[in-house]
Amino acid sequence: MLAINAVRRTPVVFRNAASLSTWSAVPGGPPDPILGITEAFKADKDPRKINLGVGAYRDENGKPYVLNAVKKAEEKMASAKLDKEYLPITGLASFTQNAAKLAYGADSAPLNQHAIAVTQSISGTGALRIGGAFMARHYPGAKIIYLPTPTWGNHVPLFKDSGLEVRQYRYFDKKTVGLDLEGLKQDWKNAPEGAIVLLHACAHNPTGVDPTQAQWKELSDLIAEKKLFPFFDMAYQGFASGSTTRDAFAVRHFVSQGHQVALCQSFAKNMGLYGERVGAFSLTTTSEEEKKRVESQLKIVVRPMYSNPPLHGAHIASTILSDPELYEQWEGEVKGMADRIISMRERLYELLTNSLQTPGEWGHIKSQIGMFSFTGLNTEQCKDLAGKAHVYMTMDGRISMAGLNSGNVEYFAQSVDAAVRGNL
């Protein structure tokens, strides 16, 4: 008996635990380029430092900005003593209805025919993921999506992970720092019939280069001719030009021409609800009966992803969009944000072109639109600006115009001038 107990008490000697780890073969992933910029900026102790990498609005003092319309909406919500119950799978109905109205317009035929299938999403990223998964399962055409070159970095993994084949079409002309319209059209003509085409509805990220309204009409005709499917990403409605109507032109024109479209919306930028994660995904259908079937499948996509969406931000957006007084105040604030960015574009252009006479052509600074601008600076110049002038941006020369203000725009222009001349 004692011998048996002794055996039982004999300690087991394990091999090195690290060698037995289930995850020992998992490689380290590459760092996020934007996160790296922010970390470098925070570590920099120079008082002149500027962060132009972050894709979030900053006020004239370089601080985050909470819209007054949002504050008033939250006050109204607090007085209503709302509960914290789960939302339905497709979200807050008053929000999705108002979001669709904002995007498609009050006079939209499918809206008034109750033929828009819509679900709340976890901001624009969630809308894209839902849309990609739905298209991979139910789109009857080619399961191929064409993305503009360049595009938002998250588009590629989002659609690949959704099960779609990702291809590229030409969009940005580095020589003109503008739209490569002919290259774009040629690539679309060479695409297989029925392929999906991703379109930035306004304020193209990262270039800030948008088609004109005349060019949008031309592109609509080409999509119809080639039987391509338009998939819109609209993350900046109102924030681009200052007008929610003008920024929705492409979406509304395509729908008016008989296209069925997919649309992703985000309220991060135009309402400043970055951390609230408020968005919507919608599809135009041909009837209310078809809409119900499509929405039933959207629920099947959403349910295993996150069950149902967050409540608070949807209430904020819905409160603003459904209250005429708050809506008017919000539109004024959105225009104010857009106008401040436009004024920074004009000031930067004037400094580079007239005051400093920086070598090169800088007209694209003014002609581009929205939060971002492709400056045309090369990788070495961007590295020099970070290392020597404490100015941080992505290495492709993209800057967030929202990071500029009257207190730092002159220093930025002088630094760019020195980098271009090789004098940093």
Steps between C-alpha positions, in 0.01 A plus 500: 500500500779734589672415174184581306465834673862576431442437132196721501692778662788490256510845336453514126777686321365705207703607203550869433146644481591738220584213265157349564300819440217464252590842363879462475489500119286815468711770334492860613282718278624823342429814704214721389658792310264762644546371855876517452475864397295585807743320730797684348316830535420438867862410574629818335567774759547786252234770554472560123389143426199447274298181450345489153447124496187464710166485315297697752388862505685748719388853580695822452695420817587148389255342746226238449163663437164387640220656296250716689219317321634177649511651851140622467387164367654328803326746732171421330569128530584533870173677573311226312649240739560244226562139595804287415320202344640308204428639156355275227754331272469774236519777758298803602220539244473878533874529435510275193198674349655843552841384378345371176312826454818702552689297240240438232296821540141552609379473138681171431276255314619183678478678836140602442417155362637341822752316284826575685632218717707652778676392816687694766870416506807550714596820318619497138741212553219279624281606208771396256544164673127429497477607137795290394363190673153552352641544149717189536195294594222643285630712211422305181776658291879469515623482861773749410527851641714768336655758735653832393879537514566628760216444745445490875741237633229302678296442183726220376496276812131574561390370162750214493381383840142530373573243231526725195785505251666841511635671190610857431408774254701810422382815676778741598738656249829580675611725215200732524424423868144459377252247365618247242162495326616327182687230692198446721264461205734262320529276805122494542455412133741209547324374813279192471132574452319515832806578712456720807662845503575683823439875476591766756184711493686818600833610651702208364730356766797536482535735199223758545444473122133466397337477157303806394123467470538474122755222545272318745230500232745358249604229746136413570444443127809281475395287797160449337663410168734244660233372741730564796362532853564830688597460865528842669703584808373835636695588814498879463151621401487872582858499622650524150338808347295623795177392328336165571309530171806573286700220660221251427484590129664182370281263701180684414587532131578130465172405666306747284650332193362163601809346657455271795772597748662394823581782741713522814456803728703623794413769753850514649620804307185701430364473855831451679374167638831321453489282809124442487536285184186611317441391142257338259505260205222507242399349168241631257250237389208494256212457745404491865465121480853467361630738767358275774676196357829687472471632855434147626836395351675807641385385843654159435831671414495729804379257769817287529728806459388706799132413562378860502655848480577762768218719628631836621654639181201393292272693735722809463495487120128424487420784739692748287359378169138498621498835684475795254678742735784262579527399136541863395763555770683183396509599134643838603771334707588253224536791260718679755735201523515466123557874455787498750673223306438682171652816650811301600530374142485857371750626756747217434475553126561875539804442722661241271420676174529870579681557827765228476488431125564135570613308189224298340130545426273513805155559349389153611506618862196716422328276246498191723215471748429363844718410794799364309740634242761322292780755510722342235789476749712187460599250768843653568349845542240360741774328702699823515195696613445255787865464600613861460189720517282291737218486243332161484302360205467174310799417281295536180466874562141496621413759763191562707407861431310502829835491681591844366393825664601865505762422765695239304425537129787744439751272672369208296528693174855612584594139583353371173684771310829400661437131434423563133813712462710243689584752773354330809 
